Amino acid sequence: MRTLAIAAVQTSPVPFDPEASWQRFATQARAVRELFPHVQLLVVPELLLMAEGPLLADAPADWMERTAETIPGPLTDRICALAAETGLWLIPGSIFERAGDGNIYNTALAVSPQGEIVARYRKVFPWQPYEQAAPGSEFVVFDMPGVGRVGLAICYDGSFPETMRQLAWLGAEVVIQPTLTTTRDREMELVCARANAWTNQLYVVNVNAADPAGVGASAVVDPEGIVRQQAGTGEEVLVDVLDLDTVTRVRRYGSAGINRPWEQLARYGEKIELPMYGGGTFRTPDWLKDADSRGL
């Protein structure tokens, strides 16, 4: 059995105080390690460490510019040290990345228990026109040795079906999706999380900020689109153990033992023209070819 024990911490920053927000995050990470020693991966909401205020707060106009950090840099050094200290995989929400191309990106990181940055994902679909960060241009997955492959997405990315489909195509069995939703369309995001999990037959871990920074309702959704856990609006932690062999089972036998979309795409997908993508066609991913060769 391949399992991934997660702690999805629905929390909020100390508004406009990055140092205090860091101290709060570090304390929470150490508490998770102490309380739940079996947990392997910890994730917190989008932009937590950037310490943004509530939606209608009187925020400094240049807050993104003021808080943006290089990668690597002082903040990522602290994150890496905390991962090594706790022995946890950390996905510390996302940060404003000051890149060498002159842009600022909304970037999620995955840091190993050895304190190494193993993945960097720049949000492909910023929440425009409200979010000012530049859009990224590629989807990112990373491997957890002995466990499985994990994809990264951020908040509004989940509203675009291309995101989860591409991550699944790249082999993701779990997608970790830090989120900062402050508005009443949260219900639609939960609909998307379930649909994305079901249509791509993978786990979705969507971690929103707690009140007052966000409206909460973080969720863990399984590969059949069933909500395993859903938070309220306040601060809480969703601890779960995801059975990644469930992804294999569902992709082999179908959601509810019925629907097998990846198998059908493997049969016919390369014959279907996709005009939205310039007339390209579906290409069978290597993991599906391998599964097919094993009779899965």
C-alpha positions in Angstrom: 0.0 0.0 0.0 1.3 3.4 -1.0 0.1 6.0 1.5 0.6 9.8 1.9 -0.2 11.2 5.3 -1.0 14.9 5.0 -1.8 17.9 7.2 -3.7 20.6 5.5 -3.6 23.6 7.9 -6.4 26.0 7.3 -5.0 29.2 8.9 -4.4 32.9 8.3 -1.4 35.2 8.4 -0.8 38.1 10.8 -1.9 40.9 8.4 0.9 42.9 6.9 3.5 41.4 9.3 5.6 38.8 7.4 7.9 38.1 10.4 5.0 37.4 12.7 3.3 35.3 10.0 6.5 33.3 9.6 6.8 32.7 13.3 3.2 31.5 13.3 3.7 29.1 10.4 6.9 27.7 12.0 5.1 27.1 15.3 2.2 25.4 13.5 4.7 23.1 11.5 6.4 22.1 14.8 3.0 21.5 16.4 1.9 19.2 13.5 5.2 17.2 13.9 4.6 16.9 17.6 0.9 16.0 17.5 0.8 13.9 14.3 4.2 12.1 14.0 2.9 10.0 11.1 2.3 13.1 8.9 4.7 13.3 5.9 3.5 16.5 4.1 2.2 19.8 5.4 0.5 22.4 3.3 -0.8 25.9 4.1 -2.9 28.5 2.2 -1.7 30.6 -0.8 0.5 33.6 0.0 0.3 32.9 3.8 3.9 34.0 4.3 3.4 37.2 2.3 1.0 38.3 5.2 -1.6 39.9 3.0 -4.6 41.4 4.9 -8.3 40.7 4.5 -10.0 41.5 1.2 -11.2 45.1 2.2 -8.2 46.0 4.3 -6.3 49.2 3.6 -3.3 47.5 2.1 -0.2 49.2 0.9 -0.4 49.6 -2.9 3.1 48.2 -3.3 2.7 45.2 -1.0 3.5 42.6 -3.6 6.6 44.5 -4.7 7.6 45.1 -1.1 7.3 41.4 0.0 8.6 39.6 -3.2 11.6 37.4 -2.6 14.2 35.7 -4.8 14.3 31.9 -5.0 16.6 30.9 -3.4 16.7 33.7 -0.9 16.4 34.4 2.9 12.8 33.2 3.1 13.3 30.0 1.2 16.4 29.3 3.3 14.2 29.5 6.4 11.6 27.2 4.8 14.3 24.7 3.9 15.8 24.8 7.4 12.3 24.2 8.9 11.7 21.2 6.6 15.0 19.7 7.7 14.3 20.4 11.4 10.8 18.8 11.3 11.5 16.1 8.8 8.4 17.1 6.9 7.7 17.7 3.2 6.6 21.4 3.2 4.4 23.1 0.6 4.3 26.6 2.4 1.4 27.9 0.4 2.9 30.3 -2.2 5.1 33.3 -2.2 5.7 36.3 -4.4 8.8 35.4 -6.4 11.0 38.1 -7.7 12.4 36.5 -10.8 15.4 37.2 -12.9 13.3 38.1 -15.9 12.0 41.2 -14.0 8.6 39.7 -13.3 7.0 38.9 -9.9 5.2 35.5 -9.9 2.9 33.8 -7.4 5.0 30.7 -6.8 4.4 27.5 -4.9 7.3 25.5 -3.6 7.8 21.9 -2.6 10.6 21.3 -0.1 11.9 17.9 0.9 12.6 16.7 4.5 16.3 17.1 3.6 15.7 20.8 3.2 15.9 20.9 -0.6 13.6 22.7 -3.0 12.4 19.9 -5.3 9.7 21.8 -7.2 8.8 25.4 -8.1 5.5 26.2 -9.7 4.5 29.7 -11.0 0.7 30.1 -11.0 -0.4 29.8 -14.6 -3.8 31.4 -14.1 -3.6 34.4 -11.8 -6.9 35.7 -10.6 -7.1 38.6 -13.1 -7.8 41.5 -13.1 -7.4 41.5 -9.3 -4.1 39.7 -9.0 -1.1 41.6 -10.4 1.4 38.7 -10.5 2.7 37.6 -13.9 1.4 34.3 -15.2 3.6 31.2 -15.3 4.0 29.1 -18.4 4.3 25.5 -17.3 2.8 22.8 -15.1 4.9 21.1 -12.4 4.9 17.7 -10.7 7.5 16.1 -8.4 8.1 12.7 -7.0 8.0 11.6 -3.4 10.3 8.6 -3.3 8.4 5.4 -2.3 5.1 7.3 -2.3 4.0 8.7 -5.7 3.9 11.8 -7.9 2.4 15.1 -6.7 1.2 18.0 -8.8 1.1 21.7 -7.8 -1.7 24.1 -8.5 -2.7 27.4 -6.9 -6.2 28.7 -6.2 -7.8 30.0 -9.5 -5.9 27.4 -11.5 -8.6 25.0 -10.5 -11.2 26.9 -12.5 -9.4 25.9 -15.7 -9.8 22.2 -16.6 -6.5 22.3 -18.5 -4.6 22.5 -15.1 -5.6 19.2 -13.6 -5.7 17.4 -16.9 -2.1 18.4 -17.6 -1.0 17.5 -14.1 -2.7 14.1 -14.4 -1.1 13.6 -17.8 2.2 14.3 -16.2 1.5 11.5 -13.8 0.2 13.3 -10.7 -1.8 11.1 -8.4 -2.4 13.9 -5.9 -2.7 17.7 -6.6 -1.9 20.1 -3.8 -3.7 23.3 -4.3 -3.0 26.2 -1.8 -5.8 28.7 -2.1 -6.7 32.2 -0.9 -10.4 32.7 -1.6 -12.0 35.7 0.2 -15.3 35.8 -1.8 -18.6 33.9 -2.0 -17.7 31.9 -5.1 -16.0 29.4 -2.8 -18.9 27.0 -3.4 -18.0 26.9 -7.1 -14.4 26.2 -6.3 -15.5 23.2 -4.3 -17.6 22.0 -7.3 -14.4 22.4 -9.5 -12.3 20.5 -6.9 -14.7 17.5 -7.0 -15.0 17.7 -10.8 -11.2 17.9 -11.3 -10.7 14.9 -9.0 -13.4 12.8 -10.6 -12.6 13.6 -14.3 -8.8 13.0 -13.8 -9.1 10.3 -11.1 -6.7 11.8 -8.6 -6.8 13.3 -5.1 -7.2 17.1 -4.8 -6.1 18.8 -1.6 -7.5 22.3 -1.7 -6.4 24.4 1.3 -8.0 27.8 1.7 -7.2 30.5 4.3 -9.2 30.8 7.5 -11.4 33.7 8.5 -10.7 36.6 8.4 -8.1 36.2 5.6 -10.3 33.8 3.6 -13.7 32.0 3.8 -12.2 28.6 4.7 -14.0 25.4 3.5 -10.7 23.6 2.7 -11.3 20.1 1.3 -9.8 16.8 0.6 -11.4 15.1 -2.4 -10.7 11.5 -3.5 -10.2 10.1 -7.1 -13.9 9.4 -7.4 -14.9 13.0 -6.6 -16.0 12.2 -3.0 -15.2 14.8 -0.4 -13.3 13.0 2.4 -13.1 16.1 4.6 -14.2 19.7 4.5 -13.4 22.4 7.0 -15.5 25.2 8.3 -14.5 28.8 8.2 -12.2 29.0 11.1 -8.7 27.8 11.8 -8.3 24.0 11.8 -6.1 21.2 10.4 -7.3 18.4 8.1 -5.2 15.4 8.8 -5.7 12.5 6.4 -3.9 9.4 5.0 -4.3 9.2 1.2 -4.1 5.7 -0.3 -2.5 6.3 -3.6 -3.2 2.7 -4.7 -6.8 4.0 -4.8 -5.8 6.1 -7.8 -4.5 3.0 -9.5 -7.7 1.1 -8.7 -10.0 3.8 -9.9 -8.1 4.3 -13.1 -8.2 0.6 -13.8 -11.8 -0.3 -12.8 -13.4 3.1 -13.1 -15.1 5.6 -10.8 -17.8 3.8 -9.0 -16.4 0.7 -10.9 -17.9 2.2 -14.1 -16.2 5.2 -15.7 -12.7 4.8 -17.2 -11.8 8.0 -19.1 -8.1 7.5 -19.3 -8.5 4.0 -20.8 -10.9 5.4 -23.4 -8.5 8.3 -24.2 -5.7 5.7 -24.7 -7.9 3.9 -27.3 -9.2 6.9 -29.3 -7.6 10.1 -28.1 -4.8 10.2 -30.6 -7.4 10.2 -33.5 -9.3 13.2 -32.1 -8.5 16.7 -33.3 -8.4 19.4 -30.7 -9.0 22.7 -32.5 -8.8 24.8 -29.3 -5.1 23.6 -29.1 -4.2 24.4 -32.7 -5.5 21.1 -34.1 -3.2 19.0 -32.0 -4.2 15.6 -30.7 -4.1 13.8 -27.4 -0.9 11.9 -26.7 -1.1 8.9 -24.5 1.1 9.5 -21.4 3.9 7.2 -20.6 2.3 6.1 -17.3 -0.8 5.0 -19.1 1.2 3.1 -21.7 3.0 1.4 -18.9 -0.3 0.5 -17.2 -1.7 -0.8 -20.5 1.3 -3.0 -20.9 0.7 -4.4 -17.4 -2.9 -5.0 -18.2 -4.2 -2.2 -15.9 
